[in-house]
Amino acid sequence: MVQFYNESREQTHVKVRALSLVLDQFPFVGMIEYVPGFTSLTVYYDPFMLRKNKDKDIFTFEMIKEVLEDKMKQGETLSLPENKLVRIPVVYGGEYGPDLKEVADYNHLTQNDVIQKHSDGTYLVYMIGFAPGFPYLGGMDQDIAAPRKQTPRTNVPAGSVGIAGSQTGIYSLTTPGGWQIIGRTSKPLFQLKEENPSLLQMGDYVQFYPISAEEYESGKGDFVDV
């Protein structure tokens, strides 16, 4: 695992993203896969492949450390792709956002205040995790932060928009979950049959905009890529 310390969250994200891109473009012998996190990147590799034709007196740890340090140096000179902005329609409250009132009450706000603050933000996709296509988004207004539910739900519909602590995210699949659900979008975030199954990628930006229940049901609230 490569762990980045003593950086702002944004600077750390850039380094995680850069190393991910280098490993995509220039994988080393024996690499299996990598998993980016908020402040780290975990690399899985075959130690026997890594050691093949190498000095047997060198520890495997020293080998992988040298490889990853070289990759990090490559990342410092790499130009990252331009961030994509995706605008996502959300119907807030009611049956689609059963916890909107709870989030509002917790923060001594009206439900409309929560909707406005949530939809006013521009969010950075720091990582995809928990479930395929599930984005962890940074940049939420702390005035609407709220703790997870004490008792998680056994079934949270795909497209549910939730808040957990200081983060917001979107359930890409129907799964159990403990986030406070404030709304829902009708468009899929993960489609296995697509060439790129996940709508959002690490480094993308997201903006939410409110739609009515009627627009949600009619499917008029489409995603907009900018």
C-alpha positions as CSV (number, residue, x, y, z in Angstrom):
1,M,0.0,0.0,0.0
2,V,1.2,3.5,-0.9
3,Q,0.1,5.9,1.8
4,F,0.2,9.7,1.2
5,Y,0.7,11.9,4.3
6,N,0.8,15.6,5.2
7,E,-1.1,16.8,2.2
8,S,-4.4,18.5,1.7
9,R,-7.1,16.2,0.6
10,E,-7.0,17.7,-2.9
11,Q,-3.2,17.4,-3.2
12,T,-3.4,13.8,-2.0
13,H,-6.2,13.0,-4.5
14,V,-4.0,14.4,-7.3
15,K,-1.2,12.1,-6.3
16,V,-3.4,9.0,-6.0
17,R,-4.9,9.8,-9.3
18,A,-1.5,10.3,-11.0
19,L,-0.1,7.0,-9.6
20,S,-3.3,5.2,-10.8
21,L,-2.8,6.6,-14.3
22,V,0.9,5.6,-14.4
23,L,0.0,2.1,-13.4
24,D,-2.7,2.0,-16.0
25,Q,-0.4,3.1,-18.8
26,F,2.9,1.5,-17.6
27,P,2.1,-1.6,-15.5
28,F,5.1,-3.4,-14.0
29,V,5.9,-7.1,-14.4
30,G,3.9,-9.0,-11.9
31,M,1.2,-6.4,-11.2
32,I,-2.3,-7.8,-10.8
33,E,-4.4,-4.7,-10.0
34,Y,-4.6,-1.6,-7.9
35,V,-7.3,-0.1,-5.7
36,P,-7.3,3.7,-5.1
37,G,-8.6,5.1,-1.8
38,F,-8.9,8.6,-0.3
39,T,-5.3,8.9,0.8
40,S,-3.8,5.7,-0.4
41,L,-3.4,3.2,-3.3
42,T,-3.2,-0.5,-2.7
43,V,-1.3,-2.5,-5.3
44,Y,-1.7,-6.3,-5.7
45,Y,1.2,-8.1,-7.4
46,D,2.7,-11.5,-7.9
47,P,6.0,-11.6,-5.9
48,F,7.3,-14.5,-7.9
49,M,6.9,-12.7,-11.2
50,L,8.4,-9.5,-9.6
51,R,11.5,-11.4,-8.5
52,K,11.9,-13.3,-11.8
53,N,15.5,-12.7,-13.1
54,K,16.2,-10.4,-10.2
55,D,19.0,-10.5,-7.6
56,K,17.9,-13.1,-5.1
57,D,19.7,-11.3,-2.3
58,I,17.2,-8.3,-2.5
59,F,14.1,-8.6,-0.3
60,T,10.8,-8.5,-2.2
61,F,9.7,-5.5,-0.2
62,E,12.7,-3.5,-1.4
63,M,11.9,-4.5,-5.0
64,I,8.3,-3.3,-4.9
65,K,9.3,-0.2,-2.9
66,E,11.7,0.8,-5.7
67,V,9.2,0.0,-8.4
68,L,6.5,2.1,-6.8
69,E,8.8,5.0,-6.0
70,D,9.8,5.1,-9.7
71,K,6.1,5.1,-10.7
72,M,5.4,7.9,-8.3
73,K,8.2,10.0,-9.9
74,Q,6.7,9.3,-13.3
75,G,3.3,10.5,-12.0
76,E,4.9,13.9,-11.0
77,T,5.5,14.7,-14.7
78,L,2.3,13.2,-16.0
79,S,-0.5,15.4,-17.4
80,L,-3.8,14.3,-15.9
81,P,-6.9,14.1,-18.1
82,E,-9.3,17.0,-17.8
83,N,-11.9,16.4,-15.2
84,K,-15.4,15.6,-16.4
85,L,-18.4,17.4,-15.0
86,V,-21.6,15.3,-14.7
87,R,-24.9,17.0,-13.6
88,I,-27.3,14.5,-11.9
89,P,-31.0,15.1,-11.4
90,V,-32.4,14.2,-8.0
91,V,-35.9,14.1,-6.6
92,Y,-35.5,15.0,-3.0
93,G,-37.7,14.0,0.0
94,G,-40.9,12.0,0.2
95,E,-40.7,8.3,-0.6
96,Y,-37.5,8.9,-2.6
97,G,-35.7,10.7,0.3
98,P,-37.1,9.3,3.5
99,D,-34.4,10.8,5.7
100,L,-34.5,14.3,4.4
101,K,-36.5,15.5,7.4
102,E,-34.1,13.8,9.8
103,V,-31.1,15.5,8.2
104,A,-32.9,18.8,8.3
105,D,-33.9,18.4,12.0
106,Y,-30.4,17.3,13.0
107,N,-28.9,20.5,11.6
108,H,-31.8,22.8,12.6
109,L,-32.6,23.6,9.0
110,T,-35.7,23.3,6.8
111,Q,-35.9,20.5,4.3
112,N,-35.7,23.2,1.5
113,D,-32.4,24.5,3.1
114,V,-30.9,21.0,2.9
115,I,-32.0,20.6,-0.7
116,Q,-30.5,24.0,-1.7
117,K,-27.2,23.4,0.1
118,H,-26.9,19.9,-1.3
119,S,-27.7,21.0,-4.9
120,D,-25.5,24.1,-4.7
121,G,-22.3,22.2,-4.3
122,T,-19.8,20.9,-6.8
123,Y,-18.4,17.6,-5.7
124,L,-15.2,15.7,-6.5
125,V,-15.3,12.0,-7.0
126,Y,-12.4,10.9,-4.7
127,M,-12.9,7.2,-5.2
128,I,-15.3,4.5,-6.3
129,G,-16.0,1.9,-3.7
130,F,-18.4,0.0,-1.4
131,A,-20.2,-1.3,-4.5
132,P,-19.3,-1.1,-8.2
133,G,-19.9,2.4,-9.4
134,F,-20.6,3.9,-6.0
135,P,-18.9,7.4,-5.8
136,Y,-17.5,8.8,-2.6
137,L,-17.9,12.6,-3.1
138,G,-16.0,15.3,-1.4
139,G,-17.0,19.0,-1.1
140,M,-20.3,18.8,0.8
141,D,-21.5,21.8,2.8
142,Q,-20.8,20.8,6.5
143,D,-24.1,22.5,7.5
144,I,-25.9,19.4,6.2
145,A,-23.6,16.8,7.6
146,A,-25.3,14.0,9.5
147,P,-24.3,10.7,11.1
148,R,-25.1,7.3,9.6
149,K,-28.3,5.6,10.7
150,Q,-28.0,3.6,13.9
151,T,-29.7,0.7,12.2
152,P,-28.8,0.2,8.6
153,R,-31.6,-0.6,6.1
154,T,-31.5,-4.0,4.6
155,N,-32.5,-2.6,1.1
156,V,-31.5,0.8,-0.3
157,P,-32.7,1.3,-3.9
158,A,-30.2,2.0,-6.6
159,G,-29.9,5.7,-7.4
160,S,-30.5,6.7,-3.7
161,V,-28.6,9.8,-2.8
162,G,-27.3,9.7,0.8
163,I,-25.3,11.6,3.4
164,A,-23.0,9.9,5.9
165,G,-21.0,12.2,8.2
166,S,-19.4,14.9,6.0
167,Q,-19.8,12.9,2.8
168,T,-22.4,12.4,0.2
169,G,-22.7,9.6,-2.3
170,I,-25.1,7.7,-4.6
171,Y,-26.0,4.0,-4.3
172,S,-25.1,2.5,-7.7
173,L,-26.8,-0.8,-6.9
174,T,-29.6,-1.9,-4.6
175,T,-27.8,-3.0,-1.4
176,P,-28.1,-2.7,2.4
177,G,-26.8,0.6,3.7
178,G,-26.8,3.0,6.6
179,W,-26.5,6.4,4.9
180,Q,-29.2,9.0,5.4
181,I,-31.2,8.9,2.2
182,I,-32.3,12.4,1.1
183,G,-33.3,11.7,-2.6
184,R,-33.0,9.5,-5.6
185,T,-31.9,9.7,-9.2
186,S,-33.5,7.5,-11.9
187,K,-30.4,7.0,-14.0
188,P,-28.1,4.1,-13.5
189,L,-24.6,4.6,-12.2
190,F,-23.4,1.1,-13.1
191,Q,-24.3,-0.9,-16.2
192,L,-22.3,-4.1,-16.5
193,K,-22.9,-4.5,-20.3
194,E,-21.5,-1.1,-21.1
195,E,-17.9,-0.7,-22.3
196,N,-17.3,1.7,-19.3
197,P,-19.8,0.2,-16.7
198,S,-19.3,3.0,-14.2
199,L,-20.8,6.4,-15.1
200,L,-18.4,8.2,-12.7
201,Q,-14.7,7.8,-12.4
202,M,-12.2,9.0,-9.8
203,G,-11.4,12.7,-10.6
204,D,-14.8,13.5,-12.1
205,Y,-16.9,16.4,-10.7
206,V,-20.6,16.1,-9.9
207,Q,-23.4,18.6,-9.5
208,F,-26.9,17.7,-8.4
209,Y,-30.1,19.5,-9.5
210,P,-33.6,19.1,-8.1
211,I,-36.4,17.7,-10.2
212,S,-40.0,16.9,-9.4
213,A,-41.4,13.4,-8.7
214,E,-43.3,13.7,-12.0
215,E,-40.1,14.4,-13.9
216,Y,-38.4,11.5,-12.1
217,E,-41.2,9.1,-13.0
218,S,-41.2,10.2,-16.6
219,G,-37.5,9.9,-16.9
220,K,-37.0,13.5,-18.0
221,G,-34.2,14.1,-15.6
222,D,-31.4,12.8,-17.7
223,F,-27.7,13.0,-16.7
224,V,-25.8,15.7,-18.4
225,D,-22.1,15.3,-19.2
226,V,-20.2,18.6,-19.6
